Amino acid sequence: MIYDCAIIGGGPAGLNAALVLGRSRRKTVLFDDNNGRNLVVRESHGFITQDGVEPEELKRLARQDIAKYDCVELKKQRIVNIERLSETHYQLTTASGETYHSTKIILAAGVKEELPNIPDIEKFYGTSLFSCPYCDGWELQNQPLAVIADKMVYELAKKVYNWSNDLAVFTNGMGRLEEEDKANLLEKGIKVYEDIISGLEGENGQLRSVRLEDGTLIDRVGGFTTPTWSHSTPFADELGCEQNSYGGILTDEYGRTNVWNVYAAGDASLIVPSQLIIAAGEGSAAAIGVNGDLSNEAFKKG
């Protein structure tokens, strides 16, 4: 059996793509090893009608919607290899050695995060430390917050200031701020610390203070940081997909990459901005691209 489309990744982009393709009566298979980066958070925000939903609950509801369309199959498996067998035919191999065949592929596995090199930061990430103020700023408004980053610390601090002006900026010893940027922060009453962070203190994921290398404790109850993002799978590189300026997979408005029959959606394509509702919209657009191309190909002469 050759599927019309195989979707790699079961986050909001992949799930929404599966929904649209199901409604388009396309034979579709979606692979999800349930390893999305948003599973570390307790709530997801900014998705209309689902504001505050648990990530796993959102996936459950999405799968429930998709189950109405019997042309879509959901596989709880990880794809480890994609091989192009012809101009219109790919073979996908799972970690257990099973093979599947598909005409088109949507890469929607998202990205993986590498947190700043700070002891114990993973204990607080997703509970009181976050990466996106649009997703979690409301819950932290007007509280004493930390902004931990290196090159992007000034830009991130400017955004976070909208939710709380009780800010302390930490560069963690990764170079000094531009004098003009530092002056602008200090003028707004934002504290600036350019020392190395030796650790974070708190309990049960709730930040209490940031400890500097000299032992100084800066009381903070939460904050934001900037992880380093990279693709969750190697397939974009292996298939020859071009990248955009942020390191995401370069696509047109319908998710098409420069590689024929390969599409991309969600965080894997955008990198930034990163929100569930944007990723879901990207998945819908890619599915429309896939269905439109399949329809055109069915009427192609010769």
C-alpha positions in Angstrom: 0.0 0.0 0.0 1.2 3.5 -0.9 -0.2 6.3 1.2 -1.0 9.6 -0.3 0.8 11.3 2.6 3.0 10.3 5.6 3.2 12.8 8.4 6.2 12.8 10.7 5.3 14.3 14.1 2.1 14.3 16.2 2.1 17.8 17.6 -0.5 20.4 16.7 1.0 20.8 13.1 1.0 17.1 12.3 -2.4 16.5 13.9 -4.1 19.4 12.1 -2.5 18.3 8.8 -3.9 14.8 9.4 -7.4 16.2 10.2 -7.5 18.3 7.0 -6.1 15.4 4.9 -8.7 13.1 6.4 -11.5 15.4 5.5 -9.9 15.5 2.0 -10.3 11.7 1.8 -6.5 11.2 1.4 -4.9 8.0 2.6 -2.7 9.3 5.4 -0.5 7.9 8.1 0.8 9.9 11.0 3.8 8.8 13.1 4.2 10.1 16.6 6.6 8.8 19.3 5.1 11.2 21.8 8.3 13.1 22.5 7.2 16.7 21.9 9.0 19.5 23.7 5.8 21.1 25.1 5.2 18.0 27.3 7.4 19.6 30.0 4.7 22.3 30.6 1.5 21.8 32.6 -0.6 24.1 30.5 -0.6 25.5 27.0 -2.0 28.9 26.2 -3.0 31.2 23.4 -5.1 28.5 21.5 -8.7 29.8 21.2 -11.2 27.6 23.0 -8.3 25.6 24.5 -6.5 28.3 26.6 -4.9 26.5 29.6 -5.3 23.0 28.2 -2.8 20.3 29.2 -0.7 19.4 26.1 -1.6 15.7 26.5 -5.3 16.5 26.7 -5.0 18.7 23.5 -3.5 15.7 21.7 -6.2 13.4 23.0 -9.0 15.7 21.7 -7.2 16.0 18.4 -6.9 12.2 18.0 -10.6 12.0 18.9 -11.4 14.3 16.0 -9.2 12.5 13.6 -10.7 9.1 14.5 -13.8 10.1 12.6 -11.9 9.8 9.3 -11.1 6.1 8.6 -8.6 7.1 5.8 -6.2 8.4 8.5 -4.0 6.0 10.5 -2.1 7.0 13.7 1.0 5.1 14.5 2.8 5.4 17.9 6.1 4.8 16.3 9.3 6.7 15.5 10.6 7.0 12.0 14.4 6.4 11.7 14.9 6.5 8.0 13.3 8.0 4.9 14.5 6.8 1.5 13.4 8.1 -1.9 12.7 5.2 -4.1 11.5 7.2 -7.1 10.3 10.6 -8.1 6.9 10.0 -6.5 7.6 7.3 -3.9 9.3 7.3 -0.5 9.9 4.4 1.9 9.8 5.1 5.6 11.3 2.8 8.2 10.3 2.7 11.9 12.6 2.0 14.9 11.1 -1.5 15.0 12.0 -2.2 11.4 8.6 -1.8 9.8 8.4 -0.1 6.4 5.7 2.2 5.0 5.4 3.8 1.6 4.0 7.2 0.7 3.8 9.6 -2.2 4.2 12.7 -0.1 5.7 13.5 3.3 5.0 16.3 5.8 7.9 17.0 8.2 6.2 18.2 11.4 8.3 16.7 14.2 9.1 20.1 15.6 12.4 21.0 17.4 14.3 19.9 20.5 15.6 22.3 23.1 19.0 22.7 24.8 18.7 24.8 27.9 21.4 27.2 29.1 24.2 25.6 30.9 23.0 26.4 34.4 22.8 23.7 37.2 19.3 22.5 38.0 17.6 24.7 35.4 15.7 21.6 34.1 14.0 21.3 37.5 12.2 24.7 36.9 11.7 24.7 33.2 8.1 24.3 32.3 6.9 25.1 35.8 8.2 28.6 36.7 10.8 29.2 33.9 9.5 29.4 30.3 10.7 30.3 26.9 7.6 32.2 25.5 6.1 35.2 27.3 3.1 35.1 24.9 2.4 31.6 26.2 3.1 32.1 30.0 3.5 35.8 30.7 0.0 36.3 31.9 0.4 33.8 34.7 3.6 35.6 35.9 2.4 39.2 35.5 3.6 41.8 38.1 5.9 39.3 39.8 9.7 39.5 40.3 11.0 37.8 37.3 14.4 36.7 35.9 15.3 37.0 32.2 18.1 34.6 31.5 19.8 34.7 28.0 22.9 35.7 26.2 22.7 37.4 22.8 18.9 37.8 22.9 18.6 38.9 26.5 17.9 42.6 25.6 15.2 41.7 23.1 13.6 39.2 25.5 13.7 41.6 28.4 11.9 44.3 26.3 9.1 41.8 25.7 8.8 40.5 29.2 8.7 44.1 30.6 5.1 44.2 29.2 4.0 41.6 31.8 6.2 42.7 34.7 8.6 45.7 35.3 10.2 43.9 38.3 12.9 42.3 36.2 16.4 41.1 36.7 18.4 40.3 33.6 21.1 37.7 33.7 23.7 37.1 30.9 25.3 34.1 32.7 28.8 35.4 31.9 28.2 35.0 28.1 29.6 38.4 27.2 28.7 41.9 28.1 25.6 43.8 27.0 26.1 46.7 24.6 26.4 49.8 26.7 23.4 51.5 25.1 21.2 48.4 25.7 22.4 48.1 29.3 21.7 51.8 29.9 18.2 51.4 28.5 17.5 48.5 30.8 18.8 50.4 33.9 16.8 53.4 33.0 13.6 51.3 33.2 14.7 50.1 36.6 15.7 46.6 35.3 18.6 45.1 37.2 21.5 43.7 35.1 23.8 40.9 36.2 26.5 39.7 33.9 28.1 37.2 36.3 28.0 33.4 35.8 25.0 31.8 37.4 26.1 29.0 39.7 22.6 27.6 40.4 18.9 28.1 40.9 17.1 27.6 44.2 13.5 26.6 44.9 11.3 23.6 45.5 8.9 21.5 43.4 9.7 23.4 40.2 9.0 26.8 41.8 11.9 29.2 41.5 12.8 31.1 44.7 16.2 32.7 43.8 19.1 32.9 41.3 22.5 32.2 42.8 25.5 34.0 41.3 29.1 32.6 41.2 30.1 34.8 44.2 27.2 33.4 46.3 24.9 36.4 45.9 21.2 35.4 45.9 18.7 37.3 43.7 15.1 36.6 44.8 13.0 35.7 41.8 9.7 33.7 41.6 9.9 32.8 37.9 11.0 34.0 34.5 12.0 33.4 31.0 15.0 32.0 29.2 16.1 31.2 25.6 16.9 27.6 24.8 18.9 26.6 21.7 16.7 24.9 19.2 17.6 22.2 16.7 15.5 19.9 14.5 14.1 16.8 16.3 14.9 14.6 13.2 17.7 14.7 10.6 15.3 14.2 7.7 15.3 17.8 6.4 19.1 17.7 6.0 19.1 14.2 4.6 16.5 14.9 2.0 18.1 18.2 1.0 15.6 20.7 2.3 16.8 24.3 2.3 16.7 26.4 5.5 15.3 29.8 6.3 17.1 32.6 8.1 16.2 31.1 11.6 17.4 27.6 10.7 13.9 26.3 10.0 12.9 24.4 6.9 12.2 26.9 4.1 8.7 26.5 2.7 6.2 28.4 0.6 2.7 29.4 1.9 1.5 25.8 1.5 4.3 24.1 3.2 6.2 23.0 0.1 10.0 22.7 0.5 12.5 22.9 -2.4 12.3 19.0 -2.5 9.4 17.8 -4.6 6.8 15.9 -2.5 8.3 17.0 0.8 6.4 19.5 2.9 7.1 21.0 6.3 4.9 22.6 9.0 5.0 23.9 12.6 8.1 24.6 14.7 10.3 22.6 12.3 9.5 25.1 9.6 9.1 28.4 11.5 11.4 28.0 14.5 10.0 31.4 15.7 7.3 32.4 16.5 6.5 29.2 18.4 2.9 28.8 19.4 0.4 25.9 19.3 -2.1 27.8 17.2 0.5 28.9 14.7 1.8 25.4 14.3 -1.7 24.1 13.8 -2.4 26.6 11.1 0.9 25.6 9.4 -0.3 22.0 9.5 -3.5 23.0 7.8 -1.7 24.9 5.1 0.6 22.1 4.4 -2.3 19.6 4.1 -4.0 22.0 1.7 -0.8 22.1 -0.3 -0.5 18.3 -0.4 -4.2 17.8 -1.4 -4.0 20.5 -4.0 -0.8 19.0 -5.6 -2.3 15.5 -5.6 -5.4 16.9 -7.3 -3.4 18.7 -9.9 -1.3 15.6 -10.5 -4.4 13.5 -11.1 -5.4 15.7 -14.0 -1.9 16.1 -15.4 -1.6 14.9 -19.0 1.1 12.5 -20.2 
